[in-house]
Every structure is written in structure tokens, then in C-alpha cells.
Amino acid sequence: MEKCIAAARTAYESKHAPENLGVIIQKHAGHQVLPESEQAAIEWFVQWLKP
């Protein structure tokens, strides 16, 4: 996961938009979505997908 995040970070930086990349790592959660991650996803949708 960390290699993928590093590659994504490099790509966003190359486009001068590192602030547009958001990552939350849920340690020991497996494939479960924790409440704080769900809330972060909702906030992302509200911010970036306004009609």
C-alpha cells in the first residue's frame, strides 16, 4: 500500500496538486471501513462532487 501511495503522491506532485491527494490508512481493519474513514469519504464527496 505504501508503494502505491508513494507513486500516487509523485503523480499528484508532478501535476502541482499534492493537496488533492488524501489517504487514510486503517491499520488492523482489514477490509472493514471504520466510521472515521466513512466520514472522510462523505466529506470528500461533498467537497468535490457538488452539483
N, C-alpha and C positions, 0 to 999 in steps of 0.2 A: 504494500500500500504506500509506504513512504517513497519508493522509487516512482510510482505513478504520480504522487503529489508533487514530487520534485520536478518531474517532467512537465506537469501542468503549470507549475509556478514559473518555470523557464519560458514556457509558451506565452503565458499572460504577460510576463515582464517584457518579452520581445515585442509585444503589441502595446506597450506602455500602459497596461491596465492591471497591474498586480492587485489593486484594491478590489477588483471584480471577482477574484477567486476567494471562495470561502470553503473551509474544510473543517469538519468536526470529526474527530476520531473517538469512537466509543469503545474504550478498552474493556475487554471481557464481556462484551454484549452479544457477541456472535452476530447473527442476522437480525436481532431484535432492534427495534427503533425505540430509543429512550425518549421520555417526554421532552427533555431539553432539545433534542435533535429534531423532534417533530415541530416544536415551536419555532426553531430556527428556519426550518423549511417553509413553514407558513409565512414567516416574516419575509423570506426571500421572494416568495410568490407575490406577496402584497407589494413589495418594493419594485420588482422588475416586470411584473405582468399586469400592470394597471391597464384597464380598458382605455 
